[in-house]
């Protein structure tokens, strides 16, 4: 497979995944913090990783463009 075609497929796939998870990927991060000399506190924090839909759509369009460019060479 041509490198340009592979880059187009990867970029398109990542863009589609980002569009599917447009509301963001939620996860819980745990941190252990020292509180006293004998105790520790475990802090849980909900975090969200999100990619704007405009960026995801540009990735899909760019990926299709790369695949089209690779198929014409």
Buried (B, 14 or more C-beta within 10 A) or exposed (E): EEEBBEBBBEBBEBBBEBBEBEEEEEEEEEEEEEEEEEEEEEEEEEEEEEBEEEEBBEBBEBBBEBBEEBEEE
